[in-house]
Amino acid sequence: MSPWGKLFKWGTFAYEAFLALPFIGGAFVVANAWLPLGVAFLLHAVAIAVLYNERGPVTGNVIGVVTSIIAIIPIVGWIMHAITALVLLIEGISSARRTPRY
């Protein structure tokens, strides 16, 4: 994976992990009028484009796009952010050990 792919994979993981914090992430989203969900949507969309071009794993970012849309519902959003962060973490660790598939 290129440095851009790694940046987007780990960056979206860090953002999702922050939003998955039980009260802090929710307070951040509500205090900013749900704008962080739009930012997450855009970050995941760009990450999908970059990783798809590099033939990298995009499953976590696709789940992140769905999470950004569904996260308007408070408790469901928290659970979805946690699941997305976990999937992105697993993909980030496993893709660091993998050779690129060309």
C-alpha positions as CSV (number, residue, x, y, z in Angstrom):
1,M,0.0,0.0,0.0
2,S,1.3,3.5,-0.8
3,P,1.8,6.2,1.8
4,W,-1.5,7.8,0.7
5,G,-3.4,4.5,1.2
6,K,-1.8,4.0,4.6
7,L,-2.6,7.6,5.6
8,F,-6.3,7.3,4.7
9,K,-6.6,3.8,6.2
10,W,-5.1,4.8,9.6
11,G,-6.6,8.3,9.5
12,T,-10.1,7.1,9.0
13,F,-9.5,4.5,11.7
14,A,-8.4,7.2,14.2
15,Y,-11.4,9.4,13.3
16,E,-13.8,6.5,13.7
17,A,-12.2,5.4,17.0
18,F,-12.6,9.0,18.3
19,L,-16.3,9.1,17.3
20,A,-16.8,5.6,18.9
21,L,-15.9,7.0,22.4
22,P,-19.2,6.6,24.3
23,F,-19.9,10.2,25.5
24,I,-17.1,12.2,24.0
25,G,-17.7,11.2,20.4
26,G,-21.4,11.7,20.7
27,A,-21.0,15.1,22.3
28,F,-18.6,16.1,19.6
29,V,-21.1,15.1,16.9
30,V,-24.0,16.8,18.5
31,A,-22.1,20.0,19.4
32,N,-21.0,20.4,15.8
33,A,-24.5,19.8,14.4
34,W,-23.7,16.4,12.9
35,L,-21.1,18.0,10.6
36,P,-18.5,15.4,11.7
37,L,-20.6,12.7,10.1
38,G,-20.4,14.5,6.8
39,V,-16.6,14.8,7.2
40,A,-16.4,11.1,8.0
41,F,-18.5,10.4,4.8
42,L,-16.1,12.4,2.7
43,L,-13.0,10.9,4.2
44,H,-14.3,7.4,3.6
45,A,-15.3,8.2,0.1
46,V,-11.8,9.6,-0.8
47,A,-10.2,6.6,1.0
48,I,-12.3,4.2,-1.1
49,A,-11.2,6.0,-4.3
50,V,-7.5,5.9,-3.3
51,L,-7.5,2.3,-2.0
52,Y,-9.5,1.0,-4.9
53,N,-7.0,2.5,-7.3
54,E,-4.2,0.8,-5.4
55,R,-6.2,-2.5,-5.1
56,G,-6.1,-2.2,-1.4
57,P,-8.8,-3.3,1.1
58,V,-11.9,-1.1,1.0
59,T,-14.4,-3.0,3.1
60,G,-13.8,-1.0,6.3
61,N,-14.2,2.3,4.4
62,V,-17.4,1.0,2.7
63,I,-18.8,0.2,6.2
64,G,-17.6,3.7,7.2
65,V,-19.8,5.3,4.5
66,V,-22.8,3.3,5.7
67,T,-22.0,4.3,9.3
68,S,-21.8,8.0,8.4
69,I,-25.3,7.8,7.1
70,I,-26.8,5.6,9.8
71,A,-25.0,7.4,12.7
72,I,-27.7,10.0,12.9
73,I,-29.4,7.5,15.3
74,P,-27.5,8.0,18.6
75,I,-27.0,4.5,20.1
76,V,-26.9,2.7,16.7
77,G,-24.3,5.3,15.5
78,W,-22.1,4.6,18.5
79,I,-22.1,0.9,17.9
80,M,-21.5,1.3,14.1
81,H,-18.6,3.6,14.8
82,A,-17.0,1.0,17.1
83,I,-17.5,-1.7,14.5
84,T,-16.1,0.4,11.7
85,A,-13.1,1.3,13.8
86,L,-12.4,-2.3,14.6
87,V,-12.7,-3.4,10.9
88,L,-10.4,-0.5,9.9
89,L,-7.9,-1.5,12.5
90,I,-7.8,-5.1,11.4
91,E,-7.5,-4.1,7.7
92,G,-4.7,-1.7,8.6
93,I,-2.7,-4.3,10.5
94,S,-3.2,-7.0,7.9
95,S,-2.5,-4.8,4.9
96,A,0.8,-3.7,6.4
97,R,2.0,-7.3,6.3
98,R,0.6,-8.0,2.8
99,T,2.4,-7.5,-0.5
100,P,0.5,-5.5,-3.1
101,R,-1.6,-7.6,-5.5
102,Y,-1.1,-6.5,-9.1
